[in-house]
Amino acid sequence: MAYKNKETALKGLEDGRSFFSPLFDNFRDNDDVVLLAIKEGNYDDDQFPLDYSSDRLQKDKSFNLKVVELSGCSIRYIDNNLSKDRDIVFAAVKRSAMALNYVEDYHKDDKIIISEALKQNGYYLSFASDRLKNDKETVMFAIDNNPVALEYTGLPLRNDKEVVLKAVKQKGEILNFASKDLKDDKEIVLEAVKQNGLSLSYASDRLKNDKEIVLEAVQNNGRALNFANKDLKDDKKIVLEAVKQSPKSIIYASNEIQELCKDNDPIKVLESATLAEKLQNQLSQKASQTPTKRIKI
């Protein structure tokens, strides 16, 4: 037997009764009952309480605004004309940026709607129109909320130093999505490896052979030695810093250094070797600065 008063119907929903049951036939046109049915979430993806509500509620804008304010993704179930309404789209996206999955493309070119989504996560730049993916203000806002947004940024802005610098300072490995030119920019790459040493793997060959950058990378993550230029894998100071950070990174050193450290503590061996080299360099420098005395005959 169908419920006869609203209080009983609301209690039924709170107790887990399905709104699709004939028990609720008297309340298909009741705002409160339908909204509670949506809020309780006792339904599958292929059924939605709004589909079982009255025609009046299905076509009522103010009611549908309440619906998407409860569940942003419910925009996929509402009346086709109302689902295109900007107010409803904005409210849905504000509730859940995932609602962008269900809106028309022209709404994805609306800067205010996209910005609302980006407040939740910069990743949602991936849903934006090409125009907004190339809008610097939008992109910078997206990166502020998640640097992964650089992956979805238009190609011209991936070559914008200010944009890329903001991204790599938060997530070094996002260097992967920078332009070829900026992967060869020392300031950009230095910031990237400071944040994540392994981002050295995305740097240009020239910068993989830059001692300052490689040193910074291995100090952050010893395994970054794997991506250094061959010559720097034979640099005792760099290898020492790498193994200090990650002892197992010795496997990325040159064969000569691996042989030198074989069966010994690589840190002790390399500390002794670098100290010896330093003393030798100092002696050589001192000798070159000592004036040669002339012998009188």
Sine and cosine of phi, psi and omega as CSV:
sin_phi,cos_phi,sin_psi,cos_psi,sin_omega,cos_omega
0.00,0.00,0.70,-0.71,-0.04,-1.00
-0.93,0.36,0.53,-0.85,0.08,-1.00
-0.89,0.46,0.57,-0.82,-0.05,-1.00
-0.94,-0.35,-0.29,0.96,0.05,-1.00
-0.76,-0.65,0.46,-0.89,-0.13,-0.99
-0.89,0.46,-0.64,0.77,-0.04,-1.00
-0.87,0.49,-0.65,0.76,0.01,-1.00
-0.92,0.38,-0.65,0.76,0.01,-1.00
-0.90,0.43,-0.68,0.73,0.02,-1.00
-0.90,0.44,-0.65,0.76,0.03,-1.00
-0.90,0.44,-0.61,0.79,0.03,-1.00
-0.88,0.48,-0.67,0.74,0.04,-1.00
-0.90,0.43,-0.67,0.75,0.02,-1.00
-0.90,0.44,-0.48,0.88,0.01,-1.00
-1.00,0.07,0.04,1.00,0.08,-1.00
0.99,-0.13,0.16,0.99,0.05,-1.00
-0.93,0.38,0.57,-0.82,0.00,-1.00
-0.99,0.15,0.77,-0.64,0.03,-1.00
-0.89,0.45,-0.34,0.94,-0.03,-1.00
-0.98,0.18,-0.11,0.99,0.01,-1.00
-0.96,0.27,0.53,-0.85,0.07,-1.00
-0.85,0.53,-0.25,0.97,0.03,-1.00
-0.83,0.56,-0.45,0.89,-0.10,-1.00
-0.96,-0.26,0.26,0.97,-0.04,-1.00
-0.85,0.53,-0.48,0.88,-0.02,-1.00
-0.99,0.15,-0.04,1.00,-0.12,-0.99
-0.80,-0.60,0.40,0.92,0.03,-1.00
-0.93,0.36,-0.29,0.96,-0.04,-1.00
-0.93,-0.37,0.27,0.96,-0.04,-1.00
-0.98,-0.20,0.89,-0.46,-0.06,-1.00
-0.81,0.58,-0.76,0.64,-0.11,-0.99
-0.90,0.44,-0.67,0.75,-0.03,-1.00
-0.93,0.38,-0.72,0.69,-0.01,-1.00
-0.90,0.44,-0.68,0.74,0.01,-1.00
-0.90,0.45,-0.64,0.77,0.02,-1.00
-0.92,0.39,-0.60,0.80,0.03,-1.00
-0.87,0.49,-0.64,0.76,0.03,-1.00
-0.93,0.37,-0.70,0.72,-0.03,-1.00
-0.89,0.45,-0.65,0.76,-0.03,-1.00
-0.92,0.40,-0.47,0.88,0.08,-1.00
0.94,0.34,0.40,0.92,-0.02,-1.00
-1.00,0.04,0.91,0.42,-0.02,-1.00
-0.34,-0.94,0.28,-0.96,0.01,-1.00
-0.99,-0.12,0.16,-0.99,-0.02,-1.00
-0.89,0.46,-0.48,0.88,-0.06,-1.00
-1.00,0.05,0.02,1.00,0.06,-1.00
-0.72,-0.69,0.61,-0.79,0.03,-1.00
-0.61,-0.80,0.71,-0.71,-0.06,-1.00
-0.79,0.61,-0.56,0.83,-0.03,-1.00
-0.87,0.49,-0.54,0.84,0.01,-1.00
-0.91,0.41,-0.36,0.93,-0.04,-1.00
-0.97,-0.25,0.14,0.99,0.03,-1.00
-1.00,-0.05,0.06,-1.00,-0.04,-1.00
-0.94,0.34,0.34,-0.94,0.07,-1.00
-0.86,0.50,-0.58,0.82,0.00,-1.00
-0.86,0.51,-0.74,0.68,-0.02,-1.00
-0.93,0.37,-0.60,0.80,-0.02,-1.00
-0.90,0.43,-0.45,0.89,-0.05,-1.00
-0.95,-0.30,0.11,0.99,-0.04,-1.00
-1.00,-0.01,0.90,-0.43,-0.07,-1.00
-0.88,0.47,-0.73,0.68,-0.05,-1.00
-0.89,0.47,-0.59,0.80,0.03,-1.00
-0.94,0.35,-0.67,0.74,-0.01,-1.00
-0.92,0.38,-0.47,0.88,0.13,-0.99
-0.88,0.47,-0.66,0.75,0.03,-1.00
-0.90,0.43,-0.59,0.81,0.00,-1.00
-0.89,0.46,-0.77,0.64,-0.04,-1.00
-0.96,0.29,-0.39,0.92,0.10,-1.00
-0.94,0.34,-0.43,0.90,0.09,-1.00
-0.99,0.16,-0.65,0.76,-0.07,-1.00
-0.53,-0.85,0.98,-0.22,-0.08,-1.00
-0.84,0.54,-0.66,0.75,-0.05,-1.00
-0.95,0.30,-0.15,0.99,0.05,-1.00
-0.93,0.36,-0.10,0.99,0.06,-1.00
-0.86,0.52,-0.41,0.91,0.00,-1.00
-0.94,0.35,-0.28,0.96,-0.05,-1.00
-0.98,-0.18,-0.24,0.97,-0.15,-0.99
-0.99,0.13,0.18,-0.98,-0.03,-1.00
-0.74,0.68,0.68,-0.73,-0.10,-1.00
-0.84,0.55,-0.65,0.76,0.01,-1.00
-0.94,0.35,-0.66,0.75,-0.01,-1.00
-0.94,0.35,-0.50,0.86,-0.01,-1.00
-0.93,0.37,-0.23,0.97,0.04,-1.00
-0.99,-0.13,-0.10,1.00,-0.03,-1.00
-0.94,0.34,0.77,-0.64,-0.10,-0.99
-0.89,0.46,-0.63,0.77,0.00,-1.00
-0.88,0.48,-0.66,0.75,-0.01,-1.00
-0.94,0.33,-0.65,0.76,0.03,-1.00
-0.88,0.48,-0.71,0.70,-0.01,-1.00
-0.87,0.49,-0.71,0.70,-0.01,-1.00
-0.89,0.45,-0.63,0.77,0.01,-1.00
-0.91,0.42,-0.72,0.69,-0.01,-1.00
-0.92,0.39,-0.60,0.80,0.04,-1.00
-0.89,0.46,-0.61,0.79,0.03,-1.00
-0.96,0.30,-0.65,0.76,0.01,-1.00
-0.39,-0.92,0.88,-0.48,-0.01,-1.00
-0.88,0.47,-0.35,0.94,0.04,-1.00
-0.89,0.46,-0.28,0.96,0.05,-1.00
-0.88,0.48,-0.33,0.94,0.04,-1.00
-0.86,0.50,-0.35,0.94,0.07,-1.00
-0.89,0.47,-0.38,0.93,-0.20,-0.98
-0.87,-0.49,0.22,0.98,-0.03,-1.00
-0.94,-0.33,0.31,-0.95,-0.01,-1.00
-0.92,0.38,0.45,-0.89,-0.07,-1.00
-0.86,0.51,-0.56,0.83,-0.05,-1.00
-0.92,0.39,-0.40,0.92,0.09,-1.00
-0.96,0.29,-0.43,0.90,0.02,-1.00
-0.98,0.20,-0.07,1.00,0.08,-1.00
-0.96,-0.26,0.15,0.99,0.01,-1.00
-1.00,-0.07,0.92,-0.39,-0.11,-0.99
-0.88,0.47,-0.59,0.81,-0.02,-1.00
-0.93,0.36,-0.67,0.74,0.02,-1.00
-0.91,0.41,-0.72,0.70,0.00,-1.00
-0.90,0.43,-0.63,0.77,0.02,-1.00
-0.88,0.47,-0.58,0.81,0.03,-1.00
-0.90,0.45,-0.63,0.78,0.04,-1.00
-0.93,0.37,-0.64,0.77,-0.04,-1.00
-0.92,0.38,-0.39,0.92,0.08,-1.00
-0.87,0.49,-0.51,0.86,-0.02,-1.00
-0.99,0.15,-0.64,0.76,0.00,-1.00
-0.16,-0.99,0.78,-0.63,0.01,-1.00
-0.86,0.50,-0.33,0.94,0.03,-1.00
-0.82,0.57,-0.50,0.86,-0.09,-1.00
-0.94,0.34,-0.01,1.00,0.18,-0.98
-0.86,0.50,-0.42,0.91,0.01,-1.00
-0.87,0.49,-0.38,0.92,0.00,-1.00
-1.00,0.00,-0.24,0.97,-0.11,-0.99
-0.94,0.33,0.32,-0.95,0.06,-1.00
-0.93,0.37,0.30,-0.95,0.05,-1.00
-0.86,0.51,-0.57,0.82,0.00,-1.00
-0.88,0.47,-0.69,0.72,-0.03,-1.00
-0.97,0.24,-0.45,0.89,0.09,-1.00
-0.94,0.35,-0.24,0.97,0.05,-1.00
-0.93,-0.38,0.21,0.98,0.06,-1.00
-1.00,-0.07,0.91,-0.41,-0.14,-0.99
-0.87,0.48,-0.66,0.75,-0.01,-1.00
-0.88,0.48,-0.69,0.73,0.01,-1.00
-0.90,0.43,-0.70,0.72,-0.04,-1.00
-0.91,0.42,-0.68,0.73,0.00,-1.00
-0.89,0.45,-0.62,0.79,0.03,-1.00
-0.91,0.41,-0.65,0.76,0.01,-1.00
-0.90,0.45,-0.71,0.71,-0.02,-1.00
-0.90,0.43,-0.56,0.83,0.07,-1.00
-0.84,0.55,-0.56,0.83,-0.08,-1.00
-0.99,-0.12,-0.27,0.96,0.13,-0.99
-0.09,-1.00,0.93,-0.37,-0.06,-1.00
-0.88,0.47,-0.28,0.96,0.04,-1.00
-0.88,0.47,-0.26,0.97,0.04,-1.00
-0.84,0.54,-0.41,0.91,0.01,-1.00
-0.86,0.51,-0.51,0.86,0.01,-1.00
-0.88,0.48,-0.49,0.87,-0.07,-1.00
-0.97,-0.24,0.08,1.00,-0.02,-1.00
-0.97,0.23,0.54,-0.84,0.05,-1.00
-0.87,0.50,0.50,-0.86,-0.08,-1.00
-0.83,0.56,-0.65,0.76,0.01,-1.00
-0.85,0.52,-0.62,0.78,-0.02,-1.00
-0.98,0.21,-0.30,0.95,0.11,-0.99
-0.95,0.30,-0.17,0.98,0.05,-1.00
-0.95,-0.30,0.22,0.97,0.03,-1.00
-0.99,-0.10,0.89,-0.46,-0.12,-0.99
-0.88,0.48,-0.65,0.76,-0.01,-1.00
-0.89,0.45,-0.67,0.74,0.00,-1.00
-0.90,0.43,-0.77,0.63,-0.07,-1.00
-0.92,0.38,-0.62,0.78,0.01,-1.00
-0.87,0.49,-0.68,0.74,0.03,-1.00
-0.87,0.49,-0.63,0.78,-0.04,-1.00
-0.95,0.31,-0.75,0.66,-0.08,-1.00
-0.94,0.34,-0.41,0.91,0.06,-1.00
-0.91,0.41,-0.44,0.90,0.01,-1.00
-1.00,-0.05,-0.57,0.82,-0.09,-1.00
-0.53,-0.85,0.99,-0.10,-0.14,-0.99
-0.82,0.57,-0.65,0.76,-0.08,-1.00
-0.93,0.36,-0.17,0.99,0.05,-1.00
-0.93,0.36,-0.14,0.99,0.12,-0.99
-0.80,0.60,-0.45,0.89,0.03,-1.00
-0.80,0.60,-0.49,0.87,-0.10,-1.00
-0.98,-0.21,0.10,0.99,0.08,-1.00
-0.98,0.22,0.28,-0.96,0.04,-1.00
-0.93,0.38,0.29,-0.96,0.03,-1.00
-0.86,0.52,-0.65,0.76,-0.02,-1.00
-0.89,0.45,-0.65,0.76,-0.04,-1.00
-0.98,0.21,-0.32,0.95,0.14,-0.99
-0.95,0.30,-0.18,0.98,0.05,-1.00
-0.94,-0.34,0.22,0.98,0.01,-1.00
-1.00,-0.09,0.88,-0.48,-0.13,-0.99
-0.88,0.47,-0.66,0.75,-0.01,-1.00
-0.89,0.46,-0.69,0.72,0.01,-1.00
-0.89,0.46,-0.77,0.64,-0.07,-1.00
-0.92,0.40,-0.60,0.80,0.02,-1.00
-0.88,0.48,-0.68,0.74,0.04,-1.00
-0.91,0.41,-0.60,0.80,0.00,-1.00
-0.91,0.43,-0.73,0.68,-0.05,-1.00
-0.96,0.29,-0.41,0.91,0.11,-0.99
-0.91,0.42,-0.60,0.80,-0.02,-1.00
-0.98,0.17,-0.62,0.78,0.01,-1.00
-0.46,-0.89,0.95,-0.30,-0.05,-1.00
-0.83,0.56,-0.53,0.85,-0.05,-1.00
-0.93,0.36,-0.24,0.97,0.04,-1.00
-0.92,0.38,-0.15,0.99,0.11,-0.99
-0.82,0.57,-0.46,0.89,-0.03,-1.00
-0.88,0.48,-0.39,0.92,-0.04,-1.00
-0.99,-0.13,-0.04,1.00,-0.01,-1.00
-0.97,0.26,0.30,-0.95,0.05,-1.00
-0.93,0.38,0.34,-0.94,0.03,-1.00
-0.86,0.52,-0.59,0.80,-0.01,-1.00
-0.88,0.48,-0.69,0.73,-0.05,-1.00
-0.99,0.17,-0.32,0.95,0.13,-0.99
-0.95,0.32,-0.19,0.98,0.03,-1.00
-0.94,-0.33,0.20,0.98,0.01,-1.00
-1.00,-0.06,0.89,-0.46,-0.12,-0.99
-0.87,0.48,-0.66,0.75,-0.02,-1.00
-0.88,0.47,-0.69,0.72,-0.02,-1.00
-0.93,0.37,-0.71,0.70,-0.02,-1.00
-0.90,0.43,-0.63,0.78,0.03,-1.00
-0.88,0.47,-0.69,0.73,0.03,-1.00
-0.90,0.44,-0.64,0.77,-0.03,-1.00
-0.91,0.42,-0.74,0.67,-0.05,-1.00
-0.95,0.31,-0.44,0.90,0.08,-1.00
-0.94,0.35,-0.47,0.88,0.06,-1.00
-0.99,0.14,-0.65,0.76,-0.01,-1.00
-0.45,-0.89,0.94,-0.35,-0.07,-1.00
-0.82,0.57,-0.51,0.86,-0.03,-1.00
-0.92,0.38,-0.21,0.98,0.06,-1.00
-0.89,0.46,-0.31,0.95,0.05,-1.00
-0.83,0.56,-0.47,0.88,0.02,-1.00
-0.85,0.53,-0.47,0.88,-0.10,-0.99
-0.98,-0.22,0.03,1.00,0.01,-1.00
-0.97,0.26,0.37,-0.93,0.09,-1.00
-0.87,0.50,0.48,-0.88,-0.05,-1.00
-0.80,0.59,-0.68,0.74,-0.04,-1.00
-0.89,0.45,-0.61,0.79,-0.03,-1.00
-0.97,0.23,-0.30,0.95,0.11,-0.99
-0.95,0.30,-0.19,0.98,0.02,-1.00
-0.96,-0.28,0.16,0.99,0.01,-1.00
-1.00,-0.03,0.91,-0.42,-0.12,-0.99
-0.88,0.47,-0.61,0.79,-0.01,-1.00
-0.90,0.43,-0.69,0.73,0.00,-1.00
-0.92,0.39,-0.70,0.72,0.00,-1.00
-0.90,0.43,-0.61,0.79,0.04,-1.00
-0.86,0.51,-0.73,0.69,0.00,-1.00
-0.90,0.43,-0.57,0.82,0.02,-1.00
-0.91,0.41,-0.74,0.67,-0.05,-1.00
-0.95,0.30,-0.43,0.91,0.12,-0.99
-0.89,0.45,-0.64,0.77,-0.01,-1.00
-0.98,0.19,-0.61,0.79,-0.03,-1.00
-0.52,-0.85,0.99,-0.15,-0.08,-1.00
-0.78,0.62,-0.56,0.83,-0.04,-1.00
-0.95,0.31,-0.18,0.98,-0.01,-1.00
-0.94,0.33,-0.09,1.00,0.06,-1.00
-0.85,0.53,-0.42,0.91,-0.03,-1.00
-0.92,0.39,-0.24,0.97,0.00,-1.00
-0.99,-0.11,-0.06,1.00,0.02,-1.00
-0.96,0.27,0.21,-0.98,0.03,-1.00
-0.89,0.45,0.35,-0.94,0.02,-1.00
-0.86,0.52,-0.60,0.80,-0.02,-1.00
-0.89,0.45,-0.71,0.70,0.00,-1.00
-0.94,0.35,-0.62,0.79,0.04,-1.00
-0.88,0.47,-0.64,0.77,0.02,-1.00
-0.92,0.39,-0.63,0.78,0.02,-1.00
-0.88,0.48,-0.59,0.81,-0.07,-1.00
-1.00,-0.06,-0.02,1.00,-0.10,-1.00
-0.82,0.57,0.77,-0.64,0.04,-1.00
0.89,0.45,0.27,0.96,0.03,-1.00
-0.75,-0.66,0.22,-0.97,0.08,-1.00
-0.95,0.31,0.93,-0.37,-0.08,-1.00
-0.87,0.50,-0.53,0.85,-0.01,-1.00
-0.91,0.41,-0.73,0.68,0.00,-1.00
-0.90,0.44,-0.68,0.73,-0.01,-1.00
-0.88,0.47,-0.74,0.68,-0.06,-1.00
-0.95,0.30,-0.55,0.84,0.08,-1.00
-0.90,0.44,-0.66,0.75,0.04,-1.00
-0.92,0.40,-0.67,0.74,-0.03,-1.00
-0.92,0.40,-0.68,0.73,0.00,-1.00
-0.93,0.35,-0.57,0.82,0.05,-1.00
-0.91,0.40,-0.65,0.76,0.02,-1.00
-0.90,0.44,-0.66,0.75,0.03,-1.00
-0.91,0.42,-0.62,0.78,0.00,-1.00
-0.90,0.43,-0.69,0.72,0.03,-1.00
-0.90,0.43,-0.65,0.76,0.02,-1.00
-0.89,0.45,-0.66,0.76,0.02,-1.00
-0.91,0.41,-0.64,0.77,0.02,-1.00
-0.91,0.42,-0.66,0.75,0.02,-1.00
-0.91,0.41,-0.65,0.76,0.00,-1.00
-0.91,0.42,-0.66,0.75,0.00,-1.00
-0.91,0.42,-0.65,0.76,0.00,-1.00
-0.91,0.41,-0.64,0.77,0.00,-1.00
-0.91,0.42,-0.61,0.79,-0.01,-1.00
-0.95,0.32,-0.36,0.93,-0.02,-1.00
-1.00,-0.05,-0.17,0.98,0.00,-1.00
-0.98,0.18,0.85,-0.53,-0.03,-1.00
-0.92,0.39,0.59,-0.81,0.01,-1.00
-0.99,0.15,0.81,-0.59,-0.01,-1.00
-0.99,0.11,0.71,-0.70,0.05,-1.00
-1.00,0.08,0.67,-0.74,0.00,-1.00
-0.99,-0.12,0.84,-0.54,0.02,-1.00
-0.99,0.16,0.68,-0.73,0.00,-1.00
-0.96,-0.28,0.00,0.00,0.00,0.00
